[in-house]
Structures are given as structure tokens and as C-alpha cells.
């Protein structure tokens, strides 16, 4: 097959925060291994890429590196050769919006007008007006992991206070743009059947324009380190503190419940604790500060080793378009408890304990069952790794991406004959 020059667009690609940076690193590496030339065009924060991948930095103001107005004003003031789009970005952020998707799409479209020699463009979920212009000129694929309308919905449901809800409405104002853009995109890839359904409903997209290709996992890094001894009462979860969608509250409440029966129990959270935030206050109210550890900025290898020293993995999310922590834990052969919601059941198969979301009592009971019958659940976890190897290895996933890419190029060329 023809080897291609591929551009992957990413409005932000934080290497350690959330899944976007991980996805960008993995998909660019996988396509490069197949012999394609891959450029990643990213806004800040930038991803950590393998050496074979060319990173093209498309800097915006990067205002969300701080929430201090003074610092943001300084960033804006120091920006040289300011354009109209920079004024828009600063003013939108000043009034509580999140303009990065829109401004990145504008800058990416402008860049690609000057550098049009790509065979295909893949955009990672910016869903901005600029990408519709790109789609007119070049073969184009949009990646939508899940509709962000779900994040908005769950934040409103768990929020208290009129002013906070008003601030969330302003923050998610970019959804109007995404809904308008999504329905006009010809080729969309999403990582789960559940996300396909939600994109179709929330963004009014024709299902014929959406293809399901699972995200892949680095199964050679997320391995069971047999030489690392498990702590029999240590639990592990991955969650952005104060993000309601991840359901961390229920894991914390379960620790408080179980501490009476298991005095040595502890929970490691892969994520960053926001000082004086909701999660910090809840930990203090529950009196479990000594039992909760937060770690952030870990490499894949370091995360895998944290799984190896833990006896139970928890994914207490209220919603997952595609849950990386689910397949990471299973690949590391850690007994897994996950919520029976959104994409999670289709990812785990029969190899995890599924519980209802938003229920600390059911979660506590599931944890207790594993801690008191560990050998039984350890065998299930071993089978779970085989499930991940068979279904989520990057070789299989990349071949599916290649098929979609070649078809997109052919359809584009036929439409222009």
C-alpha cells in the first residue's frame, strides 16, 4: 500500500493530564511504525512524541497554564505581533469561556493553506470552524472520543449554586460550535459503540458518517510486573480531582466505609489534587487524609508499576467515551471494579466486576469481595490481560485506521473527479 504523509491536529496534548496527549503519542507512533510520515501539529501544552514523529508547534496564548488574571494579562501583553484571533482568545477566556478549540482550528487552517502537501488530515476533537475549511481542500478525518455535552450534563447535575452553574454554562459555550461543525463532517472515528450512539444523538450526526475503531494500548508497557509485591490493602484509581465525571467522590466514600473493617486500607489516585477544592474538602470531612495518596506526572512505566503494587483497581466514572484506565488496569492483571455505564461494559467483557455508578455502598461491597477472595479475582484478572492483548493491541487498531484513511482519500479523490 502507498505510504502517506499524515498530519495529526491536536488543539492541546498534555502528556500527563487526561488521555489526549497519550492518544496523540500512541496513534502517531503506530502510524509511523506502519511506514507513514507523520507530523503532529499541536497547540500547547505539547505532547511527548517518539523521535520519528515531527512536532509542529502551533502556539496560542496558552492562558490555561494559570488561573491568575495578572499572569494571563502578562502573557497577552508579552505576545508579539498580536492578531485579531489573539484578542478573541484573551477576551473569551477573560469572560470564563474556553476558546482554545476555536482558535486552534483557525490557526491550523491558516497553517495548512501554506503547507497543503499532506495526503490526509486527522483532527483530534477540536470540532472547530476552521476544520470545515480544511475538509473542503484535503482528505479529512475527525476523532471524537465522546461528545463533551456529557461532561457538561454531569457537571450541572452535581453542581450546587447558581453562580457555579452559570460559570459552567459559559465554559461549555464552545459546544454550540461543536454541534454545528460535527453534523457537517464526512468522516468521524470514535472509540466505542456507546460514543457512536451519543455523538449521533447529542450532535445530530448521521451514523453513516461515524466509524468505531477502539483506542489501542501499549501492551508491552502495561504489563504485570510479577517481581513487584502487591500491597494486599492498597487500591488504585485514575481521576482528575474535582471533575465530576470521574466519580472520585464515591471511591473516597467507600474508603471511609471500609476503613472500619480494613484498618490498613489506602487509595492511590493517579491525578492531581486541587488545593482547597471540592475533593480536598471531602477528604477532610471523611477523615481519610492519611489513607489517600495523589501522584501526577508519571510515565506509562511508572503507572504500570503502581498497578503492580496494588490489589484492586477502581474506575468509578459516571461516563467514559473510552476508558483508558479500564484497559490499563486489565492489561496489568489487576482485579478491576468499574461502573456499569457508557462504554465500560463493551470494553471489559466478563473480566471485571461491574457496579452501578454513584453508589459507594455497592462499590464498598465489591472491594470487600475482592479483598477477601483475592485468588479468585486474580485469575479473572489474568484472563482479562489476554482479552486486552487480543482486542486492543496497536497492530490490530492501526490496520483499521489505515483502512479508514485509504477509503477517505479514495472518496475525496472520486468526489473531485
PyMOL commands that set and color helices and strands:
alter all, ss='L'
color gray80, all
select helices_A, chain A and resi 20-33+63-65+69-78+84-94+100-114+129-137+149-158+162-182+193-202+207-209+244-246+248-258+278-286+289-291+300-308+324-331+344-348+360-372+374-392+394-415
alter helices_A, ss='H'
color red, helices_A
select strands_A, chain A and resi 5-10+37-42+54-57+120-124+140-143+188-190+210-212+234-238+266-270+292-295+312-315+336-339+353-355
alter strands_A, ss='S'
color yellow, strands_A
deselect
rebuild
show_as cartoon
